[in-house]
Amino acid sequence: MDVYKKLYSDIQKVVASPYVKKSAFKETLLAVLKTSGLETELRNTVFHWMRSHNNNANINGYPVKEPLAYLRKAQLQWEKRIHKSLNSMCSELGVPLARFRLASDKDELSDKWTELSTYDIDLSQYRPVYAPKDFLEVLLWLRSPNYRPMDGEGTWNFSQIPLKVKTLSELRCLYAEVSRGESQLGVKLNMPSVYPNIPTLEAERTLHGEKGFLERLCSDLENIIDLLSMDRWLKSVSLKITIKTSATVSPVAMEASTANSVEEDGAVANARISGQDEGFLDESATSGVTETFELLKELPSAMLGWFVAVILSNHAPLAQEFLKRGCPRCLRGKIWSQVLGSQIRQANIQHFGELKNLVIQYDLLVDKLIVKDVQLTASNDDQYFVFEDILYQVMLCFSRDTEILSVFNHSASNPVHAILKNKSAIVENTVIFPPSGIIPFHGFTMYAMPFCYMYENPIALYYTFRAFYLRYWFRLHEVSSHEQGILSLCLLFERLLQRYEPELWFHFKQVNIQPVRVVFKWLMRGFSGHLPPEQLLYLWDMILAYDSLEVLPILALAILSFRRDNLLQVETLQNVEVSETSYIQITRKTQKLFNQQTFLASNFLTKISK
């Protein structure tokens, strides 16, 4: 693992420090590991390692990326089609898959790196390798060898794919906080706050985000940590208790069952933060952050303990739990990087610089496909066109990153291989193309676009986007039986639609409209480009919080359910147009529907609709 050497070196330094006593080696070592932050770093490393190694299937003890043979065959045939499409494009245009850039091109690209939208290149003859509708056709023609079709049955739905997906009861258990109707940031503006001295959730959110409080809080807490050593900060026993309580108990439980103790601890923590306890913070240490301290003292004690616990503990599971109640916009970048383990270190900065140099040095065919895709998506979207330059940087570097190849250890897909020019077709002359192994398709840039609202720094944006892709997005464009794969998500959508909207289901069947064709773009793109950015990021908060993509078909069903009356009047697929402008009106309709025990997504749909 990349962090092993650094972690091992840090532990060696701790062992050699005077704080570790030979007479009480175990006790003093554990104490120093905890106060130095190495214990948390080790826990986070194990957390991220377990998350990345919990999805490998095994047959007779041997790892298998895809256990079903007919799906492995379908994925292999799909990859051959992609490879053939790339080769035919190279032949038609007379260009190689990769080549050295001319010196003049290198200089121009280097000079315009931060303004790549001004880099002039003719893309009129280039086309996307494939689009979501092409991939959907492949999925619709899948057949299980154990499935016996009925007479006259066509490829109308995915009933011929016998995969297990969650039931409504299992979904309620997964999204327990949502199904219980717990208050969350962004649900509705006039929802009452859980804290007595804040009248509404709107005021609470304003205090946290819209007034810039948390921006100053994060910035000033970083300054405090720089001024004070972490072990001195954690000498506050009361703060330790608050952090420990928050790390082991859910926010709601902490507020309800430990209100008294947290209130006492928070008072002591406030005293320490304001410099009233044994000179914990002297005047020089608090210069420039006085305003933040005043705001901290205005916060309810339980809330203070919760935010301090999340920000300062840097504990990934705690950050993931925090997302279940919604994340303020100005904290989202920090929380996501904690959950995904994408914090920026010096090695990451150097690696991004190396990727940039590879982009400048080599001209790949996929470069044109990426630039074309950015132009077709972000450049034509009034929500994202301002991020065009940063998207070029991120996506071009993504195509060169060989660390992304690790996804193929547990992915059902395989990278495309190419033969070196003027070389014989042997293994030694075979290379992976592109270096990342990922062939961009039409709309691929949409996976990265919403991250532009979270990060100004392209390096921070890149590593969080890469971590998100390696955890979730790669499953949306491969043939796989995994429960988080696009095939299972489509099957879950169809079964929920048939069970809870039977009238709409039979209408689609009568007029021969395949329901999945209406929602497939939403599912394959994670609703990117189909929801306003703020709503979309609330949706992706839920994906991270529950570590599941199954909220995507839930939302797709809720939208069709809201549009049921209109959909029952159409008879062709071309007339099935679900307008994004109507999402704001979903709230009351779906809440009334879901309160009748027909679904679990009412609070969530209300949340992303406001």
C-alpha positions as CSV (number, residue, x, y, z in Angstrom):
1,M,0.0,0.0,0.0
2,D,1.2,3.5,-0.7
3,V,0.8,4.7,2.9
4,Y,2.6,1.7,4.4
5,K,6.2,3.1,4.2
6,K,5.2,6.4,5.7
7,L,3.1,4.8,8.4
8,Y,5.8,2.4,9.3
9,S,8.4,5.2,9.4
10,D,6.2,7.3,11.6
11,I,5.6,4.5,14.1
12,Q,9.4,3.9,14.2
13,K,9.9,7.6,15.2
14,V,7.2,7.3,17.9
15,V,8.8,4.2,19.3
16,A,12.2,5.9,19.4
17,S,10.7,9.0,21.1
18,P,11.2,9.7,24.9
19,Y,7.4,9.5,25.4
20,V,7.5,5.7,25.0
21,K,8.8,4.2,28.2
22,K,10.5,0.8,28.2
23,S,9.1,0.0,31.6
24,A,5.5,0.5,30.3
25,F,6.0,0.0,26.6
26,K,2.6,-1.1,25.5
27,E,0.6,1.5,27.5
28,T,2.9,4.4,26.6
29,L,3.1,3.4,22.9
30,L,-0.7,3.2,22.6
31,A,-1.1,6.5,24.4
32,V,1.4,8.3,22.1
33,L,-0.2,6.7,19.0
34,K,-3.6,8.0,20.0
35,T,-2.4,11.6,20.8
36,S,-0.2,11.8,17.8
37,G,-3.0,10.9,15.4
38,L,-1.3,7.8,14.1
39,E,-4.1,5.6,15.6
40,T,-6.7,7.4,13.6
41,E,-4.5,7.2,10.5
42,L,-4.2,3.5,11.0
43,R,-7.9,3.0,11.5
44,N,-8.6,5.1,8.4
45,T,-6.2,3.0,6.4
46,V,-7.8,-0.3,7.5
47,F,-11.3,1.3,6.8
48,H,-10.4,2.2,3.2
49,W,-8.6,-1.1,2.6
50,M,-11.6,-3.1,3.8
51,R,-13.9,-1.0,1.6
52,S,-11.8,-1.7,-1.5
53,H,-11.4,-5.4,-0.8
54,N,-14.9,-6.4,0.2
55,N,-16.4,-7.1,-3.2
56,N,-14.2,-9.9,-4.8
57,A,-16.2,-13.0,-5.5
58,N,-14.6,-16.4,-5.0
59,I,-15.2,-19.9,-6.5
60,N,-13.5,-22.8,-4.7
61,G,-11.2,-20.3,-3.0
62,Y,-10.0,-18.7,-6.2
63,P,-10.9,-15.0,-6.9
64,V,-13.2,-14.4,-9.8
65,K,-14.1,-10.9,-11.0
66,E,-17.5,-12.0,-12.4
67,P,-18.9,-15.3,-11.2
68,L,-21.5,-15.7,-14.0
69,A,-20.0,-17.1,-17.2
70,Y,-22.6,-15.6,-19.6
71,L,-22.1,-12.1,-18.2
72,R,-18.3,-12.5,-18.5
73,K,-18.8,-13.5,-22.1
74,A,-21.1,-10.5,-22.7
75,Q,-18.6,-8.1,-21.2
76,L,-15.8,-9.6,-23.3
77,Q,-17.8,-9.1,-26.5
78,W,-18.6,-5.5,-25.5
79,E,-14.9,-4.8,-25.0
80,K,-14.2,-6.2,-28.4
81,R,-16.7,-3.8,-29.9
82,I,-15.1,-0.9,-28.1
83,H,-11.6,-2.0,-29.3
84,K,-12.9,-2.3,-32.9
85,S,-14.5,1.1,-32.7
86,L,-11.2,2.7,-31.7
87,N,-9.3,0.9,-34.4
88,S,-11.8,1.9,-37.1
89,M,-11.6,5.5,-36.0
90,C,-7.8,5.4,-36.2
91,S,-8.0,3.9,-39.7
92,E,-10.6,6.4,-41.0
93,L,-8.7,9.5,-39.6
94,G,-5.2,8.1,-40.3
95,V,-4.0,8.8,-36.8
96,P,-2.3,6.4,-34.3
97,L,-3.6,5.6,-30.9
98,A,-0.6,7.4,-29.3
99,R,2.4,9.5,-30.5
100,F,4.9,12.1,-29.3
101,R,3.7,15.7,-29.5
102,L,5.6,18.1,-31.7
103,A,7.8,20.6,-29.8
104,S,5.5,23.4,-30.9
105,D,2.4,21.6,-29.5
106,K,4.2,20.9,-26.2
107,D,5.0,24.5,-25.8
108,E,1.5,25.7,-26.7
109,L,-0.1,23.1,-24.4
110,S,2.2,24.0,-21.5
111,D,1.5,27.7,-21.9
112,K,-2.3,27.2,-22.1
113,W,-2.5,24.5,-19.3
114,T,-4.8,26.7,-17.2
115,E,-6.7,27.9,-20.2
116,L,-7.1,24.8,-22.3
117,S,-10.4,26.0,-23.7
118,T,-8.3,28.3,-25.9
119,Y,-6.2,25.4,-27.2
120,D,-7.3,25.2,-30.8
121,I,-7.9,21.6,-32.2
122,D,-10.1,20.3,-35.0
123,L,-12.5,17.7,-33.6
124,S,-15.1,17.8,-36.4
125,Q,-14.3,14.2,-37.5
126,Y,-14.1,12.6,-34.1
127,R,-17.0,10.9,-32.5
128,P,-17.7,9.2,-29.1
129,V,-16.7,5.6,-29.0
130,Y,-20.2,4.8,-27.6
131,A,-23.1,6.4,-25.9
132,P,-25.4,5.2,-23.0
133,K,-28.1,4.0,-25.5
134,D,-25.5,1.7,-27.2
135,F,-24.6,0.1,-23.8
136,L,-28.3,-0.3,-23.0
137,E,-28.9,-2.3,-26.2
138,V,-26.2,-4.7,-25.0
139,L,-27.8,-5.1,-21.6
140,L,-31.3,-5.6,-23.0
141,W,-30.1,-8.6,-25.2
142,L,-28.6,-10.4,-22.3
143,R,-30.0,-13.9,-21.7
144,S,-29.4,-16.3,-18.8
145,P,-28.8,-19.9,-20.1
146,N,-31.3,-21.0,-17.4
147,Y,-34.0,-18.8,-18.7
148,R,-36.8,-20.2,-20.9
149,P,-38.6,-17.4,-22.8
150,M,-42.3,-17.5,-23.3
151,D,-43.8,-17.4,-26.8
152,G,-43.7,-14.0,-28.4
153,E,-41.6,-12.6,-25.5
154,G,-39.1,-10.0,-26.6
155,T,-36.5,-7.9,-24.9
156,W,-39.0,-5.7,-23.1
157,N,-37.4,-5.8,-19.7
158,F,-34.7,-7.5,-17.6
159,S,-36.9,-10.3,-16.3
160,Q,-34.6,-12.7,-18.2
161,I,-31.8,-11.8,-15.8
162,P,-32.3,-13.7,-12.5
163,L,-30.3,-11.5,-10.2
164,K,-31.1,-10.8,-6.5
165,V,-31.9,-7.2,-5.6
166,K,-33.1,-5.7,-2.4
167,T,-36.7,-5.7,-1.4
168,L,-38.5,-2.7,0.1
169,S,-37.9,-3.9,3.6
170,E,-34.2,-4.3,3.0
171,L,-34.1,-0.9,1.5
172,R,-35.8,0.6,4.5
173,C,-33.2,-1.1,6.7
174,L,-30.4,0.3,4.6
175,Y,-31.7,3.8,4.6
176,A,-32.9,3.6,8.2
177,E,-32.4,7.3,9.0
178,V,-34.3,8.4,5.9
179,S,-37.1,6.0,6.5
180,R,-37.5,7.1,10.1
181,G,-37.9,10.7,8.8
182,E,-35.0,12.1,10.8
183,S,-34.3,15.8,10.2
184,Q,-31.6,16.5,7.6
185,L,-30.0,19.6,6.2
186,G,-31.8,20.8,3.1
187,V,-35.1,18.9,3.6
188,K,-37.2,22.0,3.7
189,L,-36.5,25.6,4.8
190,N,-39.1,25.9,7.6
191,M,-38.4,22.6,9.3
192,P,-37.8,23.2,13.0
193,S,-34.3,22.7,14.4
194,V,-33.5,20.1,17.0
195,Y,-31.8,22.7,19.1
196,P,-33.9,24.9,21.3
197,N,-32.0,28.2,20.7
198,I,-32.2,27.9,16.9
199,P,-35.8,28.3,15.6
200,T,-35.7,26.5,12.3
201,L,-33.4,24.2,10.3
202,E,-33.1,27.0,7.8
203,A,-31.6,29.2,10.5
204,E,-29.3,26.4,11.5
205,R,-28.1,25.9,8.0
206,T,-27.7,29.6,7.5
207,L,-25.5,29.7,10.6
208,H,-23.5,26.8,9.4
209,G,-23.0,27.5,5.7
210,E,-24.6,30.5,4.1
211,K,-23.1,33.0,6.5
212,G,-19.7,31.6,6.0
213,F,-19.4,30.3,9.5
214,L,-18.0,26.9,8.7
215,E,-15.6,28.3,6.1
216,R,-14.1,30.4,8.9
217,L,-14.3,27.5,11.3
218,C,-12.4,25.1,9.1
219,S,-9.8,27.7,8.2
220,D,-9.3,28.9,11.7
221,L,-9.2,25.4,13.2
222,E,-6.5,24.5,10.7
223,N,-4.6,27.6,12.0
224,I,-5.1,26.4,15.6
225,I,-3.8,23.0,14.8
226,D,-0.8,24.5,13.1
227,L,-0.1,26.7,16.2
228,L,-0.6,23.9,18.7
229,S,0.6,20.3,18.6
230,M,-2.2,17.8,18.3
231,D,-1.3,16.0,21.5
232,R,-1.6,19.3,23.5
233,W,-5.0,20.0,21.9
234,L,-6.2,16.6,22.9
235,K,-5.0,17.0,26.5
236,S,-8.5,18.5,27.1
237,V,-10.1,15.5,28.8
238,S,-13.6,16.9,28.2
239,L,-13.0,17.3,24.5
240,K,-11.7,13.7,24.4
241,I,-15.0,12.5,26.0
242,T,-17.0,14.6,23.5
243,I,-15.1,13.1,20.5
244,K,-15.3,9.6,21.9
245,T,-19.0,10.0,22.4
246,S,-19.6,11.4,18.9
247,A,-17.5,8.7,17.3
248,T,-19.4,5.8,18.9
249,V,-23.0,7.1,19.0
250,S,-25.1,8.4,16.1
251,P,-25.8,12.2,16.1
252,V,-29.4,11.7,17.0
253,A,-28.6,9.3,19.9
254,M,-25.9,11.6,21.1
255,E,-28.3,14.6,21.2
256,A,-31.0,12.6,23.0
257,S,-29.2,10.3,25.4
258,T,-26.0,12.2,26.2
259,A,-27.3,15.8,26.2
260,N,-26.3,16.5,29.8
261,S,-22.8,15.1,29.7
262,V,-22.1,16.6,26.3
263,E,-23.4,20.0,27.5
264,E,-21.0,19.9,30.4
265,D,-18.1,18.8,28.2
266,G,-18.9,21.4,25.6
267,A,-18.9,24.1,28.3
268,V,-15.4,23.1,29.4
269,A,-14.3,22.9,25.7
270,N,-15.7,26.3,25.1
271,A,-13.7,27.6,28.1
272,R,-10.6,26.0,26.7
273,I,-11.2,27.4,23.2
274,S,-11.8,30.9,24.5
275,G,-8.5,30.7,26.4
276,Q,-10.0,30.7,29.9
277,D,-8.4,27.5,31.2
278,E,-4.8,27.5,32.4
279,G,-3.7,29.6,29.4
280,F,-4.6,26.8,27.0
281,L,-4.6,29.4,24.2
282,D,-2.7,32.5,24.9
283,E,-3.3,35.8,23.2
284,S,-0.8,35.3,20.5
285,A,-2.2,31.9,19.6
286,T,-5.7,33.3,19.2
287,S,-4.9,36.3,17.1
288,G,-6.9,36.4,13.9
289,V,-9.4,33.8,15.1
290,T,-11.3,35.7,17.8
291,E,-14.4,36.0,15.6
292,T,-14.6,32.2,15.1
293,F,-14.3,31.7,18.9
294,E,-17.2,34.0,19.5
295,L,-19.2,32.0,16.9
296,L,-18.1,28.7,18.5
297,K,-19.5,29.9,21.9
298,E,-22.8,30.7,20.3
299,L,-23.2,27.1,19.1
300,P,-25.2,24.6,21.1
301,S,-22.8,22.4,23.1
302,A,-23.9,19.1,21.4
303,M,-23.5,20.7,18.0
304,L,-20.0,22.0,18.9
305,G,-18.9,18.6,20.1
306,W,-20.3,16.9,16.9
307,F,-18.5,19.4,14.5
308,V,-15.3,19.4,16.4
309,A,-15.4,15.6,16.5
310,V,-15.9,15.3,12.8
311,I,-13.3,17.9,11.7
312,L,-10.6,17.3,14.2
313,S,-10.8,13.5,14.6
314,N,-10.3,13.0,10.9
315,H,-12.0,9.7,11.4
316,A,-13.5,8.4,8.1
317,P,-16.3,6.3,9.6
318,L,-17.4,9.3,11.7
319,A,-17.4,11.5,8.6
320,Q,-19.5,8.9,6.8
321,E,-22.0,8.9,9.6
322,F,-22.1,12.7,9.6
323,L,-23.2,12.7,5.9
324,K,-26.4,10.8,6.8
325,R,-27.9,14.0,8.1
326,G,-26.8,16.2,5.3
327,C,-23.6,18.1,4.8
328,P,-23.1,21.9,4.6
329,R,-21.8,23.0,1.3
330,C,-18.6,24.6,2.7
331,L,-17.7,21.4,4.6
332,R,-18.6,18.9,1.8
333,G,-15.1,18.9,0.3
334,K,-13.4,18.1,3.6
335,I,-15.9,15.5,4.6
336,W,-15.9,13.7,1.2
337,S,-12.1,13.6,1.2
338,Q,-12.1,12.0,4.7
339,V,-14.6,9.3,3.7
340,L,-12.8,8.5,0.5
341,G,-9.3,8.9,1.9
342,S,-8.3,11.4,-0.8
343,Q,-6.6,14.0,1.4
344,I,-3.8,15.7,-0.5
345,R,-0.2,14.9,0.5
346,Q,3.1,16.0,-1.1
347,A,3.3,12.7,-3.0
348,N,-0.1,13.4,-4.5
349,I,1.0,16.8,-5.7
350,Q,4.2,15.3,-7.3
351,H,2.1,12.6,-9.0
352,F,-0.3,15.1,-10.5
353,G,2.7,17.0,-11.9
354,E,4.0,13.8,-13.5
355,L,0.6,13.2,-15.1
356,K,0.6,16.7,-16.4
357,N,4.0,16.2,-18.0
358,L,2.7,13.0,-19.6
359,V,-0.2,14.9,-21.1
360,I,2.2,17.5,-22.5
361,Q,4.6,14.9,-23.9
362,Y,2.2,12.4,-25.5
363,D,-0.7,12.9,-27.8
364,L,-3.4,10.1,-27.3
365,L,-6.5,9.5,-29.4
366,V,-8.5,9.6,-26.2
367,D,-7.4,13.2,-25.7
368,K,-9.6,14.2,-28.6
369,L,-12.5,12.1,-27.2
370,I,-12.1,13.8,-23.8
371,V,-12.0,17.3,-25.3
372,K,-15.0,16.4,-27.5
373,D,-16.9,15.1,-24.5
374,V,-16.2,18.2,-22.4
375,Q,-17.4,20.4,-25.3
376,L,-20.6,18.3,-25.8
377,T,-21.5,18.3,-22.0
378,A,-19.9,20.9,-19.7
379,S,-19.4,23.6,-22.4
380,N,-23.1,23.5,-23.4
381,D,-24.4,23.5,-19.8
382,D,-25.1,26.8,-18.1
383,Q,-24.3,25.3,-14.7
384,Y,-20.8,24.0,-15.7
385,F,-19.4,25.9,-18.6
386,V,-17.3,28.1,-16.3
387,F,-15.4,24.9,-15.2
388,E,-14.4,23.9,-18.8
389,D,-10.6,24.6,-18.2
390,I,-10.3,22.7,-15.0
391,L,-12.3,19.7,-16.4
392,Y,-9.8,19.5,-19.3
393,Q,-6.9,19.3,-16.8
394,V,-8.6,16.7,-14.6
395,M,-9.9,14.4,-17.4
396,L,-6.6,14.5,-19.4
397,C,-4.6,13.6,-16.3
398,F,-7.1,10.9,-15.5
399,S,-6.4,9.1,-18.8
400,R,-2.7,8.9,-17.9
401,D,-3.0,7.6,-14.3
402,T,-1.8,4.0,-14.1
403,E,-3.0,3.8,-10.5
404,I,-6.5,3.6,-11.9
405,L,-5.7,0.1,-13.2
406,S,-6.2,-1.2,-9.7
407,V,-9.9,-1.0,-10.4
408,F,-9.6,-4.0,-12.7
409,N,-8.7,-6.2,-9.7
410,H,-12.3,-6.3,-8.7
411,S,-14.1,-5.0,-11.8
412,A,-15.8,-7.2,-14.3
413,S,-14.1,-5.4,-17.2
414,N,-10.6,-5.5,-18.7
415,P,-8.5,-2.8,-20.2
416,V,-8.0,-2.5,-23.9
417,H,-4.6,-3.7,-25.1
418,A,-2.7,-2.4,-28.1
419,I,0.4,-3.5,-30.0
420,L,3.4,-1.2,-30.3
421,K,3.9,0.3,-33.8
422,N,6.1,-1.8,-36.1
423,K,6.4,-4.6,-33.5
424,S,5.3,-8.2,-33.6
425,A,2.1,-9.2,-31.8
426,I,3.6,-10.8,-28.7
427,V,3.1,-10.1,-25.0
428,E,6.3,-8.1,-24.6
429,N,5.0,-5.6,-27.2
430,T,1.6,-5.2,-25.8
431,V,0.6,-2.1,-23.8
432,I,-2.6,-1.0,-22.1
433,F,-4.5,1.8,-23.9
434,P,-5.0,4.4,-22.5
435,P,-2.6,4.1,-19.5
436,S,-5.6,4.3,-17.1
437,G,-7.4,1.5,-18.9
438,I,-10.6,3.6,-19.1
439,I,-12.1,4.4,-22.5
440,P,-14.3,7.6,-22.2
441,F,-17.8,7.5,-23.6
442,H,-20.3,10.2,-24.4
443,G,-21.1,11.8,-21.0
444,F,-18.1,10.4,-19.1
445,T,-17.1,13.9,-18.1
446,M,-20.4,14.2,-16.2
447,Y,-18.9,12.0,-13.5
448,A,-16.4,14.8,-12.7
449,M,-18.4,18.0,-13.3
450,P,-20.2,18.3,-9.9
451,F,-16.9,18.1,-8.1
452,C,-16.0,21.5,-9.6
453,Y,-18.5,23.1,-7.1
454,M,-16.5,21.6,-4.2
455,Y,-12.9,22.3,-5.0
456,E,-11.0,25.2,-6.5
457,N,-7.8,23.3,-6.5
458,P,-7.6,20.9,-9.5
459,I,-5.4,18.5,-7.6
460,A,-7.9,18.2,-4.7
461,L,-10.7,17.8,-7.3
462,Y,-8.8,15.2,-9.2
463,Y,-8.1,12.9,-6.3
464,T,-11.6,13.0,-4.8
465,F,-13.1,12.4,-8.2
466,R,-10.7,9.5,-8.8
467,A,-11.5,8.0,-5.5
468,F,-15.3,8.3,-6.1
469,Y,-14.9,6.7,-9.5
470,L,-12.8,3.8,-8.2
471,R,-15.4,3.2,-5.5
472,Y,-18.7,3.7,-7.5
473,W,-18.8,5.0,-11.0
474,F,-16.8,2.2,-12.7
475,R,-19.8,-0.1,-12.0
476,L,-22.1,2.0,-14.1
477,H,-20.5,1.1,-17.5
478,E,-19.7,-2.6,-17.3
479,V,-21.7,-5.8,-17.6
480,S,-21.7,-7.3,-14.1
481,S,-23.9,-9.1,-11.6
482,H,-22.6,-7.0,-8.7
483,E,-25.5,-5.6,-6.6
484,Q,-24.1,-2.1,-7.2
485,G,-23.7,-2.7,-11.0
486,I,-25.8,-1.0,-13.6
487,L,-27.6,-4.2,-14.4
488,S,-28.8,-4.7,-10.8
489,L,-29.8,-1.1,-10.6
490,C,-31.9,-1.4,-13.7
491,L,-33.5,-4.6,-12.4
492,L,-34.2,-3.0,-9.0
493,F,-35.9,-0.1,-10.8
494,E,-38.1,-2.4,-12.8
495,R,-39.2,-4.5,-9.9
496,L,-40.0,-1.5,-7.7
497,L,-41.9,0.1,-10.6
498,Q,-43.9,-3.1,-11.3
499,R,-44.7,-3.6,-7.6
500,Y,-45.5,0.0,-6.5
501,E,-46.7,1.6,-9.8
502,P,-48.5,-1.3,-11.5
503,E,-50.8,1.0,-13.5
504,L,-47.8,2.7,-15.0
505,W,-46.0,-0.6,-15.6
506,F,-48.9,-2.1,-17.6
507,H,-49.4,1.1,-19.6
508,F,-45.8,1.0,-20.7
509,K,-46.2,-2.7,-21.6
510,Q,-49.4,-2.0,-23.6
511,V,-47.8,0.7,-25.7
512,N,-44.4,-1.2,-25.9
513,I,-42.3,1.5,-24.1
514,Q,-39.5,0.0,-22.1
515,P,-39.4,1.8,-18.8
516,V,-35.7,1.4,-18.4
517,R,-35.1,3.5,-21.6
518,V,-36.7,6.4,-19.9
519,V,-34.3,6.4,-16.9
520,F,-31.2,4.7,-18.2
521,K,-29.3,7.9,-18.8
522,W,-30.1,9.1,-15.3
523,L,-28.8,5.8,-13.8
524,M,-25.7,5.5,-15.9
525,R,-24.6,9.1,-15.2
526,G,-25.6,9.2,-11.6
527,F,-28.2,11.9,-12.5
528,S,-25.3,14.3,-13.3
529,G,-26.5,16.8,-15.9
530,H,-30.1,16.0,-15.0
531,L,-30.4,17.6,-11.6
532,P,-29.2,21.1,-10.6
533,P,-25.7,20.9,-8.9
534,E,-26.9,21.5,-5.3
535,Q,-29.6,18.8,-5.5
536,L,-27.2,16.4,-7.2
537,L,-24.5,16.8,-4.5
538,Y,-27.2,16.0,-1.8
539,L,-27.9,12.9,-3.8
540,W,-24.2,12.0,-3.9
541,D,-24.0,12.7,-0.1
542,M,-26.4,9.8,0.3
543,I,-24.3,7.6,-2.0
544,L,-21.3,8.2,0.2
545,A,-23.2,8.1,3.5
546,Y,-24.8,4.6,2.8
547,D,-22.0,3.4,0.5
548,S,-24.6,2.4,-2.0
549,L,-25.8,3.4,-5.5
550,E,-29.3,1.9,-4.9
551,V,-30.6,5.4,-4.2
552,L,-30.4,6.1,-7.9
553,P,-33.2,3.7,-9.0
554,I,-35.2,4.8,-5.9
555,L,-35.1,8.4,-7.1
556,A,-35.8,7.4,-10.7
557,L,-39.0,5.6,-9.6
558,A,-40.1,8.5,-7.5
559,I,-39.8,10.9,-10.5
560,L,-41.9,8.6,-12.7
561,S,-44.4,8.2,-10.0
562,F,-44.8,12.0,-9.7
563,R,-45.2,12.2,-13.5
564,R,-47.6,9.2,-13.6
565,D,-50.6,11.2,-14.8
566,N,-48.7,12.6,-17.8
567,L,-47.0,9.4,-18.6
568,L,-50.3,7.5,-18.8
569,Q,-51.3,9.8,-21.7
570,V,-48.3,9.2,-23.9
571,E,-48.0,6.3,-26.3
572,T,-44.5,6.7,-27.8
573,L,-41.0,6.9,-26.2
574,Q,-40.3,10.2,-28.0
575,N,-43.2,11.8,-26.1
576,V,-41.9,10.6,-22.7
577,E,-40.2,13.8,-21.6
578,V,-39.6,14.2,-17.9
579,S,-38.7,17.9,-17.4
580,E,-36.0,18.7,-14.9
581,T,-37.8,21.9,-14.0
582,S,-40.6,19.8,-12.4
583,Y,-38.3,18.2,-9.8
584,I,-38.9,21.1,-7.4
585,Q,-42.5,20.2,-7.4
586,I,-41.9,16.5,-6.6
587,T,-41.8,17.2,-2.8
588,R,-45.4,17.3,-1.7
589,K,-46.6,14.8,-4.3
590,T,-44.1,12.1,-3.3
591,Q,-44.4,12.8,0.4
592,K,-48.1,12.2,0.2
593,L,-47.5,9.0,-1.8
594,F,-44.7,7.6,0.4
595,N,-46.6,8.4,3.6
596,Q,-49.0,5.7,2.5
597,Q,-46.2,3.1,3.0
598,T,-45.5,2.6,-0.7
599,F,-41.9,3.7,-0.5
600,L,-39.1,4.9,1.7
601,A,-37.7,7.9,-0.2
602,S,-40.1,10.7,0.9
603,N,-37.6,12.6,3.1
604,F,-34.8,12.0,0.7
605,L,-36.8,13.2,-2.3
606,T,-37.9,16.2,-0.3
607,K,-34.3,16.9,0.6
608,I,-32.9,17.0,-2.9
609,S,-35.9,18.8,-4.3
610,K,-35.5,21.9,-2.2
